[in-house]
Amino acid sequence: MTDYPSHREQPEQTRLRLAAESWRFDPEMEHVAALKRDRPEVYDRLSPNTHMSLGFYEHGKAAAREQGIDTTGRTGLRLDTTEGGR
């Protein structure tokens, strides 16, 4: 049986690229992420809407990191300096 590349690979890459490009550093979401990590008892009392917002934020941040975009909040620019980088 021959293995063919999945047709889902390209749409997934497109979704990740779009998530990465739309992600912006947000100090408030970084604070919520720190609460989740360091003070889960406080994080658990936050609204479900805040929990969902953090999930979207973390997904975008991971996609941005994977695309080579600086997620430290210092620049928001690509980490690479190659011709394809922005």
C-alpha positions as a printed NumPy array, in Angstrom:
array([[  0.   ,   0.   ,   0.   ],
       [  1.342,   3.435,  -0.912],
       [  1.423,   6.196,   1.677],
       [  0.2  ,   9.525,   0.406],
       [  0.709,  12.801,   2.251],
       [ -2.338,  13.85 ,   4.176],
       [ -4.378,  16.649,   2.667],
       [ -4.855,  17.945,   6.202],
       [ -1.224,  18.938,   6.619],
       [ -1.491,  22.082,   4.562],
       [ -4.656,  23.441,   6.244],
       [ -3.131,  22.746,   9.665],
       [  0.009,  24.655,   8.707],
       [ -2.175,  27.5  ,   7.465],
       [ -4.124,  27.566,  10.751],
       [ -0.895,  27.646,  12.755],
       [  0.551,  30.411,  10.597],
       [ -2.614,  32.514,  10.959],
       [ -2.706,  31.939,  14.714],
       [  0.963,  32.932,  14.951],
       [  0.511,  36.07 ,  12.869],
       [ -2.496,  37.249,  14.869],
       [ -0.917,  36.598,  18.293],
       [  0.142,  39.68 ,  20.279],
       [  1.919,  39.821,  23.623],
       [ -0.581,  40.66 ,  26.367],
       [  0.704,  41.415,  29.886],
       [ -2.703,  40.62 ,  31.394],
       [ -2.773,  37.155,  29.811],
       [  0.813,  36.606,  30.943],
       [ -0.355,  37.41 ,  34.479],
       [ -3.225,  34.912,  34.166],
       [ -0.762,  32.286,  32.878],
       [  1.459,  32.953,  35.909],
       [ -1.546,  32.478,  38.188],
       [ -2.335,  29.175,  36.506],
       [  1.262,  28.036,  36.967],
       [  2.056,  29.468,  40.405],
       [ -1.272,  29.907,  42.189],
       [ -3.746,  27.367,  40.797],
       [ -6.173,  27.936,  43.677],
       [ -6.584,  31.568,  42.549],
       [ -6.695,  30.634,  38.867],
       [ -9.484,  28.116,  39.545],
       [-11.677,  30.941,  40.877],
       [-11.384,  32.98 ,  37.666],
       [-14.269,  32.959,  35.204],
       [-14.599,  30.251,  32.546],
       [-14.332,  33.036,  29.977],
       [-10.872,  33.933,  31.328],
       [ -9.851,  30.261,  31.204],
       [-10.929,  30.059,  27.542],
       [ -9.174,  33.321,  26.696],
       [ -5.97 ,  31.998,  28.209],
       [ -6.302,  28.817,  26.15 ],
       [ -6.589,  30.805,  22.916],
       [ -3.719,  33.053,  23.989],
       [ -1.449,  30.098,  24.811],
       [ -2.328,  28.387,  21.51 ],
       [ -1.422,  31.523,  19.569],
       [  1.762,  31.96 ,  21.571],
       [  2.848,  28.374,  20.885],
       [  2.117,  28.825,  17.176],
       [  4.091,  32.087,  17.145],
       [  7.033,  30.425,  18.862],
       [  6.906,  27.595,  16.311],
       [  6.939,  30.154,  13.47 ],
       [ 10.03 ,  31.841,  14.933],
       [  8.272,  34.901,  16.329],
       [  9.646,  36.368,  19.558],
       [  7.09 ,  35.703,  22.322],
       [  8.991,  37.395,  25.154],
       [  7.142,  40.679,  24.714],
       [ 10.299,  42.624,  23.989],
       [  9.864,  43.029,  20.241],
       [  7.161,  40.831,  18.744],
       [  9.465,  40.385,  15.748],
       [ 10.771,  37.248,  14.128],
       [ 13.827,  35.763,  15.766],
       [ 15.527,  34.816,  12.525],
       [ 17.28 ,  37.32 ,  10.316],
       [ 17.08 ,  35.32 ,   7.107],
       [ 15.564,  36.806,   4.001],
       [ 12.245,  35.032,   4.662],
       [ 11.949,  36.489,   8.182],
       [ 10.066,  39.7  ,   8.901]])
